[in-house]
Amino acid sequence: MFHKYFLKYILNSEHLIIKFDIFIVCRKLCIIIPGDIVGDMTSIGTLFAFMLVCAGVWIMRRKHPEIKRGFRVPAVGLVSILGILVCGAMIFGLGWTNWARLVGWLLIGFIIYFGYSRYHSRLRNPGKHPRGPYEIPEEIPPLI
């Protein structure tokens, strides 16, 4: 059932190998790093991501109200602001060492992301990629 879906939308073995390698590296890091630090890093990362989601939903609802949505959020402004404030308050209580780790990992992520995209951009180098552009579906069908 999922095989056709993944093949159609470009989830090939190359992507799976990269994800597996990342999983192995993360697993080895979790063995080395103490559990309380891993827990705090997971908490600050998840809370920060949720703050970004709250801000993104709010911005998209304000700037592009005409886009069809799969669900509606009642009082989107209030819910988004409260989500950002509550997550921010919980992050604030985690301490400066977690903030330093968050900033460090964000910088590493930005360097990898922009470094890779600079040389592998299909928009910047359209003739460089032999496999051609990926098929971008208009609407992704449901899995079930």
Secondary structure, 3 states (H helix, E strand, C coil): CHHHHHHHCCCCHHHHHHHHHHHHHHHHHHHHCCHHHHHHHHHHHHHHHHHHHHHHHHHHHHHCCCCCCCCCCCCHHHHHHHHHHHHHHHHHCCCHHHHHHHHHHHHHHHHHHHHHHHHHCCCCCCCCCCCCCCCCCCCCCCCC
